Amino acid sequence: MNYTSEVNEMCCVAKGPNHGPAPIPEEGRWVQAKEIADISGFTHGIGWCAPQQGACKLSLNVKNGIIEEALVETIGCSGMTHSAAMAAEILQGKTILEALNTDLVCDAINTAMRELFLQIVYGRSQSAFSEDGLTVGAGLEDLGKGLRSQVGTMYGTKAKGVRYLEMAEGYVTRMALDEDDQVIGYEFVSLGKMTDFIKKGDDPNTAYEKSKGTYGRFDDAVKYIDPRKE
């Protein structure tokens, strides 16, 4: 360690009380985090790329400083999906400090990693007050049945009004309109369920019909439209 001459000429003053860092809540415990290994928690964060044309939702399950589980969900950019595939392979097994300083290629994923790091090391994780935290595999529960991201895609114009394209339940096939041409419901197909039915041996048409559902006053409509064509 090198010191300037000014510092070398100074006399020593004893250090007063040192109580360490303020405790942060981690998985139902109050922890004075001094090392990366002291950090545990499950949380989510959102990142965005520089031109803001795409976004990433990143979920991490950290145990003793190590990322044990990573869920990467992206929207708005085709190249981002390939970066997400790489990130999901790279992130698990790294410490959160390693992950923070790993180039995950996509700006949105890198930004999400930064936001998660801040949440976790400051004790703002989703599992801060959950005893023993969340088990590895909890990230998949966010996806629900069919293990697909919950996506909403809506489009509208002043001239022609709104179009529902994708809801959390699935791909919207028809919109239901009343006598005033206002939306009162919709029909959807759960693509995750349909794929599972096909994998179990159902023919595509049967799987398609079994995966349909409706929402709202769908049966009371006076008109049904295909939101992608009509």
C-alpha positions as CSV (number, residue, x, y, z in Angstrom):
1,M,0.0,0.0,0.0
2,N,1.5,3.4,-1.0
3,Y,0.7,6.6,0.9
4,T,1.4,10.2,0.0
5,S,3.9,12.0,2.1
6,E,1.1,14.1,3.7
7,V,-0.6,10.9,5.0
8,N,2.7,9.5,6.2
9,E,3.4,12.5,8.3
10,M,0.0,12.4,10.0
11,C,-0.4,11.0,13.5
12,C,-2.7,8.1,14.2
13,V,-6.2,8.6,15.6
14,A,-7.9,5.6,17.1
15,K,-11.0,4.3,15.4
16,G,-14.2,4.5,17.4
17,P,-17.1,1.9,17.6
18,N,-17.7,-0.2,14.5
19,H,-21.0,-2.0,14.4
20,G,-20.7,-3.3,10.9
21,P,-23.3,-2.9,8.1
22,A,-26.9,-2.5,8.8
23,P,-28.7,-5.8,8.7
24,I,-30.9,-6.6,5.7
25,P,-33.9,-9.0,5.5
26,E,-33.0,-12.2,3.8
27,E,-35.3,-15.2,3.6
28,G,-36.8,-14.6,7.0
29,R,-33.6,-13.6,8.7
30,W,-31.7,-10.3,9.4
31,V,-28.2,-10.6,8.0
32,Q,-25.2,-8.3,8.2
33,A,-24.0,-8.9,4.7
34,K,-20.2,-8.6,4.4
35,E,-19.4,-11.1,1.7
36,I,-21.1,-12.1,-1.5
37,A,-21.8,-15.5,0.1
38,D,-23.9,-13.7,2.7
39,I,-26.6,-12.8,0.1
40,S,-29.7,-14.9,-0.6
41,G,-33.0,-14.1,-2.1
42,F,-35.5,-14.6,-4.9
43,T,-36.7,-11.6,-7.0
44,H,-37.6,-10.2,-10.4
45,G,-36.4,-7.2,-12.3
46,I,-37.1,-5.5,-15.7
47,G,-34.5,-4.3,-18.1
48,W,-34.6,-2.4,-21.4
49,C,-32.2,-2.0,-24.3
50,A,-30.5,1.3,-25.3
51,P,-33.0,2.1,-28.2
52,Q,-35.8,0.8,-25.9
53,Q,-37.2,-1.5,-28.6
54,G,-37.3,-4.5,-26.3
55,A,-37.6,-5.5,-22.7
56,C,-36.5,-8.4,-20.4
57,K,-38.0,-9.7,-17.2
58,L,-35.3,-11.6,-15.3
59,S,-36.0,-13.8,-12.2
60,L,-33.2,-15.1,-10.1
61,N,-33.1,-17.4,-7.1
62,V,-29.9,-16.7,-5.2
63,K,-28.6,-19.0,-2.4
64,N,-25.5,-18.1,-0.4
65,G,-24.4,-15.7,-3.2
66,I,-24.8,-18.3,-6.0
67,I,-27.5,-18.1,-8.7
68,E,-29.3,-21.4,-8.5
69,E,-32.1,-20.6,-10.8
70,A,-32.7,-18.1,-13.6
71,L,-35.8,-17.4,-15.7
72,V,-35.3,-15.0,-18.7
73,E,-38.4,-13.7,-20.5
74,T,-38.1,-11.2,-23.4
75,I,-40.3,-9.3,-25.7
76,G,-40.0,-6.9,-28.6
77,C,-36.8,-8.1,-30.3
78,S,-36.1,-11.3,-32.1
79,G,-32.3,-11.2,-31.4
80,M,-33.1,-10.9,-27.7
81,T,-34.5,-14.4,-27.6
82,H,-31.1,-15.8,-28.6
83,S,-29.3,-13.7,-26.0
84,A,-31.8,-15.0,-23.4
85,A,-31.0,-18.6,-24.4
86,M,-27.3,-17.9,-23.7
87,A,-28.0,-15.9,-20.5
88,A,-30.1,-18.8,-19.0
89,E,-27.2,-21.1,-19.6
90,I,-24.5,-18.8,-18.3
91,L,-26.2,-17.2,-15.2
92,Q,-26.8,-20.2,-13.1
93,G,-23.8,-21.3,-11.1
94,K,-22.3,-17.8,-11.0
95,T,-22.1,-15.5,-8.0
96,I,-24.3,-12.4,-8.3
97,L,-21.1,-10.3,-8.6
98,E,-19.8,-12.5,-11.5
99,A,-23.2,-12.2,-13.1
100,L,-23.3,-8.5,-12.7
101,N,-19.9,-8.3,-14.6
102,T,-20.8,-10.8,-17.3
103,D,-21.7,-9.5,-20.7
104,L,-25.1,-11.1,-21.4
105,V,-25.0,-9.6,-25.0
106,C,-28.4,-8.0,-24.8
107,D,-28.6,-4.5,-23.2
108,A,-32.1,-5.4,-21.8
109,I,-30.8,-8.5,-20.0
110,N,-27.7,-6.7,-18.7
111,T,-29.9,-3.9,-17.4
112,A,-32.3,-6.4,-15.7
113,M,-29.3,-8.0,-14.0
114,R,-28.2,-4.6,-12.7
115,E,-31.7,-3.9,-11.3
116,L,-31.9,-7.4,-9.6
117,F,-28.4,-6.9,-8.1
118,L,-29.6,-3.7,-6.4
119,Q,-32.7,-5.3,-5.1
120,I,-31.0,-8.4,-3.7
121,V,-28.0,-6.7,-2.0
122,Y,-30.2,-4.0,-0.4
123,G,-32.6,-6.6,1.0
124,R,-35.5,-5.8,-1.3
125,S,-36.0,-9.3,-2.6
126,Q,-39.4,-10.9,-3.0
127,S,-38.4,-13.5,-0.4
128,A,-37.0,-11.1,2.2
129,F,-39.5,-12.2,4.8
130,S,-40.1,-15.8,3.6
131,E,-38.5,-18.2,6.0
132,D,-35.8,-20.2,4.1
133,G,-36.7,-18.3,1.0
134,L,-38.3,-20.0,-2.1
135,T,-37.3,-23.4,-3.3
136,V,-35.3,-23.8,-6.5
137,G,-38.0,-24.2,-9.2
138,A,-40.2,-21.4,-7.9
139,G,-39.4,-19.4,-11.1
140,L,-41.4,-21.8,-13.2
141,E,-44.5,-21.1,-11.1
142,D,-44.5,-17.6,-12.6
143,L,-45.2,-19.2,-16.0
144,G,-48.3,-21.1,-14.9
145,K,-49.8,-24.1,-16.8
146,G,-48.1,-24.9,-20.1
147,L,-44.9,-23.2,-18.9
148,R,-45.2,-20.2,-21.2
149,S,-44.7,-16.5,-20.5
150,Q,-47.9,-14.6,-19.7
151,V,-48.1,-12.1,-22.6
152,G,-50.6,-9.4,-23.5
153,T,-50.7,-8.0,-27.0
154,M,-53.2,-5.4,-27.9
155,Y,-53.5,-3.1,-30.9
156,G,-55.8,-0.2,-31.7
157,T,-56.4,2.6,-34.2
158,K,-58.6,5.6,-34.0
159,A,-60.2,4.6,-37.3
160,K,-61.0,1.0,-36.5
161,G,-60.8,0.6,-32.7
162,V,-59.2,-2.1,-30.6
163,R,-58.0,-5.6,-31.4
164,Y,-57.1,-8.2,-28.7
165,L,-54.4,-10.4,-30.1
166,E,-53.0,-12.2,-27.1
167,M,-54.1,-12.5,-23.5
168,A,-52.6,-14.2,-20.5
169,E,-54.9,-17.2,-21.2
170,G,-53.6,-17.5,-24.7
171,Y,-53.9,-16.6,-28.4
172,V,-57.1,-14.7,-29.1
173,T,-59.1,-16.3,-32.0
174,R,-62.3,-14.2,-31.9
175,M,-63.6,-11.1,-30.2
176,A,-67.2,-10.8,-29.1
177,L,-69.1,-7.6,-29.9
178,D,-72.5,-6.4,-28.7
179,E,-75.2,-4.5,-30.7
180,D,-73.1,-1.3,-30.3
181,D,-70.0,-3.0,-31.6
182,Q,-68.4,-2.8,-28.2
183,V,-66.2,-5.6,-26.9
184,I,-67.9,-7.9,-24.4
185,G,-65.6,-10.9,-24.4
186,Y,-63.2,-13.0,-26.4
187,E,-62.3,-16.6,-27.4
188,F,-58.8,-17.9,-26.9
189,V,-56.6,-21.0,-27.5
190,S,-54.1,-21.9,-24.9
191,L,-51.1,-22.8,-27.1
192,G,-49.3,-24.5,-24.2
193,K,-52.2,-26.8,-23.5
194,M,-52.7,-27.5,-27.2
195,T,-49.0,-28.5,-27.6
196,D,-49.2,-30.7,-24.5
197,F,-52.3,-32.5,-25.9
198,I,-50.6,-33.1,-29.2
199,K,-47.5,-34.5,-27.5
200,K,-49.8,-36.9,-25.6
201,G,-51.2,-38.2,-28.9
202,D,-54.2,-36.0,-29.8
203,D,-54.5,-35.0,-33.4
204,P,-54.1,-31.2,-33.9
205,N,-57.8,-30.5,-34.5
206,T,-58.8,-32.3,-31.4
207,A,-56.1,-30.6,-29.4
208,Y,-57.1,-27.2,-30.8
209,E,-60.8,-27.7,-29.7
210,K,-59.8,-29.0,-26.2
211,S,-57.6,-26.0,-25.6
212,K,-60.3,-23.3,-26.4
213,G,-61.8,-21.1,-23.8
214,T,-63.8,-17.9,-23.5
215,Y,-63.9,-14.9,-21.3
216,G,-66.6,-12.3,-20.5
217,R,-70.1,-12.4,-22.1
218,F,-68.8,-14.2,-25.1
219,D,-72.1,-16.1,-25.7
220,D,-74.2,-13.0,-25.6
221,A,-72.5,-11.3,-28.6
222,V,-74.3,-10.3,-31.7
223,K,-71.1,-10.4,-33.8
224,Y,-67.8,-12.2,-33.7
225,I,-64.7,-11.0,-35.4
226,D,-61.2,-12.4,-36.1
227,P,-59.0,-9.6,-34.6
228,R,-56.2,-10.3,-37.1
229,K,-58.3,-10.2,-40.3
230,E,-61.5,-8.3,-39.7
